[in-house]
Amino acid sequence: MTIFIDLEHVVLNGSERAILEDLTLTVSSGDRIGVVGINGIGIFLGKNDNRSSTVAEHIDYVVQLVGIDHAGLGLDYVFDTQELDDFVKANPQMFPAEEDYPAGVKMVAPEQTGEIAAALFRRGYRPAEVKKVLGGNFLRVAKATWPRRPS
């Protein structure tokens, strides 16, 4: 089982943090049951872009690469953005200036989930497929891998 959470793809945005296609393929090869969760951090989605349509584009890319059963939504979200800006500024060893971590990083808010679903519907996804992306795939992996509670 492989799970990649809060990632985006180098093909779509050129970020050095992005996951490569050959690594993405590992979630669906053989008997693997993994999921790739697309993040919601604007600078990783491309040019500080937090539009729901951009997230849907990244999800669609993963689906085309490895199938609907291996795509998910893995948003990172910070409610206190000033605290995040202060943390980035105070920790240059973790966030080097040459990697361009600007103040005011845009994030896809959890409240955008409906918009993301609508964007997927516009791309032709069916309700059962959107349900998988919005949590069903992660739930399937959790049920298959986490130990069951004794009765």
trRosetta pair geometry for C-beta under 8 A, 3 or more apart (Angstrom, degrees):
i j d omega theta_ij theta_ji phi_ij phi_ji
1 32 6.5 149 -100 -154 33 73
1 33 5.4 -29 -109 57 88 88
1 34 5.6 141 -169 -75 54 77
1 141 6.1 129 -157 -156 125 104
1 144 7.2 162 -90 100 136 115
1 145 5.4 -48 -5 -81 172 139
2 26 5.4 36 18 117 170 103
2 27 4.8 -121 79 -97 110 71
2 32 5.9 -4 13 -164 99 128
2 34 3.5 -20 67 -92 71 152
3 27 7.6 83 -93 -118 33 116
3 34 5.5 -157 -69 -151 47 89
3 35 5.3 8 -123 55 83 82
3 36 7.9 177 -159 -82 48 32
3 37 7.1 25 -179 -10 91 106
3 138 7.6 71 -131 -120 131 84
3 141 6.4 122 -75 149 117 163
4 7 4.9 -12 149 -5 112 143
4 19 5.8 51 179 -89 157 156
4 23 7.6 92 -68 135 149 107
4 24 7.3 -81 27 -107 152 66
4 27 7.0 -97 6 -62 101 130
4 34 7.4 55 -1 167 77 123
4 35 7.6 -144 41 102 61 52
4 36 4.7 0 62 -122 107 71
4 37 6.5 -161 101 28 57 71
4 74 7.9 -135 118 3 56 165
5 37 4.0 9 -126 51 62 131
5 39 7.7 94 154 -75 57 84
5 72 7.8 -40 -111 88 76 120
5 74 3.8 -169 -159 -154 76 147
6 37 6.1 -3 -32 102 41 105
6 38 7.8 34 -124 150 26 19
6 39 3.6 61 -159 -90 64 107
6 40 7.7 -70 -128 15 85 63
6 41 7.2 52 -170 -5 105 110
6 44 8.0 56 165 88 82 162
6 74 4.6 -117 -50 123 54 111
6 75 7.3 50 -99 -179 88 8
6 76 4.8 51 -124 -38 136 105
7 17 7.9 -153 -134 136 71 87
7 18 6.9 103 -175 -146 88 50
7 19 4.5 25 -179 -15 141 121
7 36 6.2 -71 59 -170 124 94
7 37 6.8 103 22 75 82 59
7 38 6.7 -73 72 -113 59 41
7 39 5.9 124 8 -17 15 103
7 44 7.9 -117 -158 160 31 134
7 74 7.2 33 13 63 66 136
8 12 6.5 -105 169 69 97 119
8 13 5.7 7 135 23 131 135
8 15 6.3 60 77 37 117 135
8 17 7.7 54 45 96 94 94
8 18 5.2 -66 88 -115 76 93
8 19 7.3 155 70 18 29 85
8 38 6.4 68 -92 -149 64 80
8 39 5.9 -77 -40 39 90 100
8 44 4.9 158 10 147 134 93
8 45 5.6 -163 -103 -95 150 49
8 46 7.8 -160 168 -31 152 79
8 58 5.5 -66 -134 -133 82 141
9 12 4.7 75 75 12 94 104
9 13 7.1 119 77 17 53 86
9 18 5.4 76 -174 -172 14 119
9 19 6.2 -51 -101 64 60 79
9 21 7.3 53 -151 -70 115 72
9 24 7.3 -4 -104 -56 108 147
9 58 6.4 168 11 -142 99 88
9 61 5.6 -121 23 120 153 144
9 62 7.3 -173 -46 -65 129 80
10 13 7.0 -91 -135 60 25 66
10 14 6.2 57 -166 -109 66 22
10 15 6.5 -123 -105 57 64 60
10 16 7.9 46 -110 -103 109 22
10 18 3.7 161 -62 94 68 135
10 19 7.2 -144 -17 69 89 30
10 20 6.0 -5 14 -94 131 61
11 18 8.0 -165 9 151 50 147
11 21 6.8 44 -29 -52 127 110
11 61 7.1 179 77 -164 119 140
12 18 7.8 -180 50 -136 81 146
12 45 8.0 -39 120 -165 121 54
12 46 6.7 -98 136 -51 86 129
12 57 6.8 146 -144 127 138 110
12 58 6.0 -162 74 -98 171 80
12 61 5.9 -100 -54 -52 130 168
13 18 6.3 165 64 -73 97 139
13 44 6.9 108 99 167 159 42
13 45 6.3 -177 -76 163 152 23
13 46 3.9 -134 -118 -75 109 91
14 18 7.4 139 94 1 9 145
14 46 7.9 83 30 -110 85 90
15 18 4.3 118 72 -32 90 100
15 43 7.7 112 -103 138 130 72
15 44 5.4 24 -83 -140 175 63
15 46 7.8 -122 -35 -78 107 58
16 99 7.3 -95 43 -127 125 102
17 44 5.9 -66 79 -122 129 109
18 44 7.2 157 -75 -167 78 89
19 23 5.4 -120 -174 83 92 123
19 24 5.6 108 131 -62 120 92
19 36 7.1 -146 74 -142 162 123
20 23 4.9 88 63 11 82 105
20 24 7.0 -144 98 -9 41 89
21 24 5.4 -55 -148 34 35 116
21 25 6.5 41 155 -28 67 100
21 65 6.3 -135 -143 -143 92 138
22 25 5.7 -45 -153 24 34 117
22 26 7.8 49 147 -32 56 90
23 26 5.9 -37 -169 5 43 116
24 27 6.5 -43 -178 12 49 109
24 36 5.7 4 -139 -75 92 152
24 62 6.7 -133 -163 -128 133 83
24 65 5.7 16 120 129 135 143
24 66 6.0 -133 148 -37 95 130
25 28 6.5 -77 -164 48 49 92
25 29 5.9 54 147 -43 83 112
25 65 6.9 -107 -77 161 74 102
25 66 6.2 -173 -113 -90 46 104
26 29 5.7 -53 -133 20 36 116
26 32 6.6 162 158 -100 59 177
26 34 7.0 19 112 36 74 153
27 32 5.8 -159 -175 133 29 130
27 34 3.2 -112 -142 85 86 116
27 35 6.4 169 -166 -30 138 11
27 36 5.7 -140 -8 -39 163 88
27 66 5.8 41 72 -174 103 158
27 70 4.7 132 119 -159 120 125
28 32 6.2 -128 -97 81 8 109
28 34 7.0 -106 -49 56 50 89
28 66 4.1 167 -8 -166 140 100
28 67 5.7 129 -126 29 151 112
28 69 7.4 116 -112 79 107 97
28 70 4.7 -79 -66 -49 107 158
29 32 5.6 40 60 18 56 126
33 69 8.0 -72 -153 148 66 113
33 140 7.1 -127 172 126 117 103
33 141 5.7 164 123 -106 104 82
33 144 5.7 -26 103 83 164 162
33 145 7.9 -171 75 -45 127 107
34 70 6.1 41 92 -139 67 101
34 141 6.9 56 -123 -109 32 137
35 70 5.6 -164 -110 -158 47 50
35 71 7.0 -102 -156 7 80 2
35 72 4.5 33 172 -8 123 127
35 137 4.6 135 -107 135 129 117
35 138 5.7 -113 60 -78 169 65
35 141 5.7 -111 -9 -27 115 146
36 62 5.0 -149 79 -144 129 138
36 66 6.9 107 3 42 124 147
36 70 6.1 43 8 149 87 86
36 71 6.1 -25 63 -112 88 52
36 72 6.7 167 81 31 39 81
36 74 8.0 -102 155 -5 44 131
37 72 4.3 -39 -96 89 75 102
37 73 6.2 6 -154 108 85 14
37 74 2.3 83 141 -35 123 122
37 138 7.2 36 -79 -73 118 119
38 55 6.0 137 121 -159 131 80
38 58 4.5 135 -141 114 138 122
38 59 5.3 -104 -2 -71 151 73
38 62 6.6 -140 -58 -12 109 141
38 71 7.4 9 -21 -168 106 88
38 72 7.2 -179 9 89 72 47
38 73 6.1 -39 54 -119 87 47
38 74 6.1 144 50 32 28 83
39 44 5.6 10 80 88 135 138
39 45 7.1 -141 87 -58 86 90
39 74 5.8 -40 -79 90 55 89
39 75 6.5 104 -159 -121 46 33
39 76 5.5 -2 -153 3 103 97
39 108 8.0 150 143 27 53 118
40 45 7.3 -1 -146 -44 29 131
40 50 6.7 56 177 -140 82 90
40 55 6.3 -3 -104 -96 79 128
40 73 7.9 35 -50 -173 108 90
40 75 3.7 12 -3 -132 130 87
40 76 6.0 -163 51 43 82 58
40 77 6.3 -2 77 -66 132 87
40 107 5.4 66 123 -173 97 74
40 108 2.9 -107 -157 43 114 106
40 109 7.7 -170 159 -20 145 19
40 112 7.8 148 -141 60 135 132
41 44 4.5 52 82 20 103 111
41 45 6.7 167 81 -14 49 90
41 76 5.4 0 -49 58 103 118
41 105 6.4 -10 -163 164 90 125
41 107 5.9 -24 -107 -109 51 81
41 108 7.8 -82 -40 9 24 85
42 45 5.7 -61 -139 39 31 107
42 46 7.9 -79 179 60 58 41
42 47 7.7 -64 164 97 91 40
42 48 4.0 38 134 -163 122 46
42 49 5.3 159 -153 46 84 28
42 50 4.3 -57 -80 -51 105 87
42 105 5.9 177 46 -179 103 71
42 106 3.5 56 -32 70 154 91
42 107 6.3 -104 -18 -70 91 33
42 108 7.6 146 -61 -34 73 72
43 47 7.7 -69 -123 155 49 1
43 48 5.2 4 -74 -81 67 66
43 100 7.3 -169 -157 113 132 91
43 101 6.9 156 87 -121 174 55
43 102 7.0 163 -83 27 133 91
43 105 5.6 -63 -13 -135 113 104
43 106 7.8 134 -32 42 68 74
45 49 5.0 -113 100 74 108 91
45 50 7.0 125 43 -88 145 43
45 54 5.1 86 163 139 128 128
45 55 6.8 -51 -123 -76 142 63
45 58 6.5 -94 -132 -40 91 141
45 108 7.7 83 -35 -34 153 115
46 49 4.9 -7 78 22 79 128
46 54 6.6 -143 44 -157 110 133
48 102 6.9 -40 -76 50 135 129
48 104 7.9 32 -153 111 142 85
48 105 6.6 -135 -127 -141 98 54
48 106 5.0 99 176 19 85 108
49 54 4.8 133 133 -71 120 171
49 106 7.2 -127 109 78 1 134
50 54 7.4 -142 -162 50 7 132
50 106 3.9 -128 -19 140 126 111
50 107 5.8 61 -117 100 137 8
50 108 4.9 -172 -163 -67 89 61
50 109 7.8 63 166 -13 129 70
50 112 7.9 -161 157 -41 92 168
51 54 4.5 97 67 -2 88 102
51 55 7.4 -155 98 -3 51 81
52 55 5.7 -51 -154 35 40 112
52 56 6.4 42 148 -20 68 105
52 108 7.0 117 -88 -139 59 113
52 112 4.9 -159 -82 178 107 113
52 115 3.7 -123 -71 121 171 111
52 116 4.7 -132 -158 -71 100 61
52 118 7.5 39 134 57 144 94
52 119 5.2 179 132 -23 98 138
53 56 5.5 -51 -147 37 35 115
53 57 6.5 44 150 -26 64 100
53 119 5.0 -169 -100 -129 57 138
54 57 5.5 -46 -151 28 35 115
54 58 6.8 33 151 -15 64 101
55 58 5.8 -55 -154 37 35 110
55 59 6.3 36 149 -19 67 106
55 73 7.3 42 172 -125 125 99
55 108 5.6 64 -60 -102 138 160
55 112 7.6 115 16 125 150 128
55 116 5.2 -45 91 -117 129 114
55 119 7.4 112 70 68 84 151
56 59 5.5 -52 -145 38 34 114
56 60 6.1 37 155 -21 66 106
56 116 5.8 177 -63 -154 89 68
56 119 3.5 -129 -42 120 157 124
56 120 5.3 -152 -134 -63 109 66
56 122 7.9 38 165 54 162 101
56 123 6.3 175 164 -19 119 136
57 60 5.8 -54 -147 36 28 112
57 61 6.5 35 151 -24 62 103
58 61 5.5 -49 -151 29 33 116
58 62 6.8 31 152 -16 63 102
59 62 5.9 -57 -155 36 34 109
59 63 6.3 33 150 -20 67 107
59 71 5.4 102 -162 172 77 130
59 73 7.1 -20 -90 -78 126 77
59 116 7.6 97 -12 -177 148 108
59 120 6.6 -44 93 -92 142 112
59 133 5.8 52 -162 -152 134 137
60 63 5.5 -52 -145 37 34 114
60 64 6.3 35 156 -19 66 104
60 120 7.5 179 -64 -119 93 77
60 123 5.7 -107 -90 178 135 161
61 64 5.9 -56 -150 36 28 109
61 65 6.4 22 153 -16 62 112
62 65 5.6 -63 -148 40 31 111
62 66 6.1 -33 176 33 70 102
62 70 7.0 -133 159 105 103 86
62 71 4.3 135 104 -106 120 106
63 66 7.4 -85 -129 59 18 64
63 67 6.5 -16 -159 170 57 11
63 68 5.2 27 -139 -83 105 59
63 70 8.0 157 -106 64 48 76
63 71 4.8 -47 -68 -23 76 153
63 133 7.8 -42 -69 -86 119 120
66 70 4.2 -69 122 77 119 141
66 71 7.1 150 71 -52 101 83
67 70 5.4 73 70 16 82 104
67 71 7.6 -158 97 -14 41 96
68 71 6.2 -63 -145 28 36 110
68 125 7.9 143 -118 -134 123 106
68 129 5.0 -71 -152 -142 143 100
68 132 5.8 76 156 83 96 149
68 133 7.3 -77 -161 -55 80 92
69 132 6.6 -77 -106 -174 45 144
69 137 6.1 149 -171 -115 45 109
69 140 7.7 -60 -162 72 91 160
70 137 6.8 158 -102 -158 15 143
71 132 7.5 73 67 118 80 103
71 133 5.4 -17 108 -111 97 92
71 137 6.7 145 67 -10 40 166
72 132 7.8 -101 -90 143 75 67
72 133 5.9 176 -115 -157 38 49
72 134 7.9 172 -150 -62 69 8
72 135 7.3 89 -147 -83 105 24
72 137 4.8 -133 -71 68 106 123
72 138 5.3 92 -135 -42 155 98
73 113 7.3 105 144 -121 168 92
73 116 6.8 89 -106 133 139 159
73 133 6.0 73 -27 154 92 80
73 134 5.7 10 12 -115 130 47
73 135 7.4 -40 44 -52 102 62
75 107 7.6 97 -172 176 100 99
75 108 5.6 -112 -125 84 116 105
75 110 6.5 171 89 -84 156 67
76 107 6.9 -100 94 -140 74 121
77 107 5.3 138 -120 151 68 138
77 108 7.3 -91 -84 79 103 58
77 109 6.3 94 -132 -126 134 44
77 110 6.0 -91 -6 -36 171 88
78 81 6.0 121 100 -87 105 54
78 83 7.1 -140 171 73 123 100
78 84 4.6 98 111 -56 163 132
78 107 6.6 154 31 -30 75 165
80 83 3.9 38 117 12 116 119
80 84 6.8 152 99 -15 67 83
81 84 5.3 -50 -151 36 42 115
81 85 6.3 45 151 -20 70 101
81 104 7.1 50 160 -121 130 43
81 105 7.4 -162 -150 55 105 73
81 107 7.7 -160 -96 7 109 119
82 85 5.6 -49 -147 36 35 112
82 86 6.3 35 153 -18 65 106
83 86 5.7 -54 -147 38 30 112
83 87 6.3 33 153 -22 64 107
84 87 5.6 -54 -146 35 31 112
84 88 6.4 31 156 -18 65 104
84 105 6.8 -90 127 41 133 114
85 88 5.9 -55 -148 35 30 110
85 89 6.3 26 155 -15 64 110
85 103 4.6 52 -140 -140 119 87
85 104 6.8 29 -88 -40 127 46
85 105 7.7 178 -79 7 78 87
86 89 5.8 -59 -147 40 29 110
86 90 6.0 21 158 -14 66 114
87 90 5.9 -61 -141 42 27 106
87 91 6.1 -7 167 9 64 118
88 91 6.5 -81 -141 52 21 90
88 94 7.9 -119 -131 88 53 102
88 95 4.6 -42 -154 60 82 170
88 101 5.1 -142 -164 130 133 130
88 103 7.4 -176 72 -91 131 62
88 105 7.9 118 -39 -17 158 126
89 92 7.7 -4 -170 -59 32 82
89 103 7.3 16 -56 -83 113 103
91 94 4.3 -3 144 30 115 114
91 95 5.9 79 95 14 86 98
92 95 6.3 -81 -128 70 34 71
92 96 6.4 68 175 -106 74 42
92 97 6.6 -8 -148 -35 109 85
93 96 7.5 14 -142 -70 20 77
95 99 6.8 -123 -170 68 55 121
95 101 4.3 -52 -175 26 116 158
96 99 4.9 87 71 4 86 103
96 101 8.0 111 62 1 37 110
97 100 7.4 41 173 -71 45 41
97 101 7.9 -99 -112 31 33 82
101 105 7.1 -33 -170 -66 74 126
102 105 6.4 142 73 -71 74 72
108 112 5.2 -101 -174 57 84 146
108 116 7.6 60 -176 -64 135 125
109 112 5.1 112 64 -12 72 99
110 113 6.1 -7 -180 -28 55 109
111 114 7.7 -31 170 17 53 100
112 115 4.8 -53 -165 43 72 117
112 116 5.8 77 134 -28 86 97
113 116 5.5 -52 -147 34 34 113
113 117 6.4 37 152 -20 65 102
113 134 6.5 90 -168 -136 111 117
114 117 5.6 -51 -150 35 32 113
114 118 6.4 33 151 -19 64 105
115 118 5.5 -52 -147 37 34 113
115 119 6.4 37 151 -21 65 103
116 119 5.6 -51 -149 34 32 113
116 120 6.6 33 151 -18 63 103
116 134 7.7 142 97 -91 118 101
117 120 5.7 -56 -152 36 33 111
117 121 6.4 36 149 -21 66 103
117 130 5.1 79 -142 -175 87 136
117 134 6.5 -1 -82 -63 104 138
118 121 5.5 -49 -148 33 34 114
118 122 6.5 37 151 -20 64 102
119 122 5.6 -50 -151 34 33 114
119 123 6.7 30 149 -16 62 105
120 123 5.6 -57 -152 38 36 111
120 125 4.2 -27 158 34 94 141
120 129 7.5 -152 159 106 125 102
120 130 5.0 143 98 -103 140 102
120 133 6.6 -177 -110 53 163 157
121 124 7.8 103 180 -29 31 8
121 125 6.0 -84 -86 62 36 84
121 127 7.9 20 -98 -74 104 61
121 130 6.7 -14 -60 -62 79 145
125 129 4.5 -128 -168 89 96 126
125 130 5.2 115 125 -57 127 86
125 133 7.6 -20 -168 -3 158 139
126 129 4.8 92 56 7 75 105
126 130 7.2 -144 94 -6 37 87
127 130 5.7 -56 -145 37 33 109
127 131 6.3 38 155 -24 66 105
128 131 5.6 -49 -149 32 32 118
128 132 6.9 38 150 -23 61 99
129 132 5.7 -48 -157 28 36 114
129 133 6.7 31 149 -15 65 104
130 133 5.6 -56 -151 38 37 111
130 134 6.0 24 156 -11 70 113
131 134 6.0 -63 -139 45 27 103
131 135 7.5 -57 179 54 57 80
131 136 4.9 59 134 -29 78 136
132 136 4.0 -77 -111 72 42 122
132 137 4.9 63 176 -44 82 90
132 140 8.0 -4 -139 -9 88 130
133 136 7.5 16 14 37 28 95
133 137 6.8 25 -91 -1 28 120
135 138 5.6 -63 -156 43 49 108
135 139 5.8 50 150 -24 79 108
136 139 5.5 -56 -145 37 31 114
136 140 6.3 36 156 -23 65 103
137 140 5.6 -49 -150 31 32 114
137 141 6.7 30 153 -15 63 104
138 141 5.8 -55 -150 38 34 110
138 142 6.2 36 152 -21 67 106
139 142 5.6 -53 -145 37 31 113
139 143 6.3 30 157 -18 65 106
140 143 6.0 -56 -148 37 27 108
140 144 6.3 20 156 -14 62 112
141 144 5.8 -63 -147 41 30 108
141 145 6.0 -3 166 3 67 119
142 145 6.5 -78 -138 48 22 92
142 146 5.2 1 -178 -5 69 121
143 146 7.0 -43 -101 39 17 96
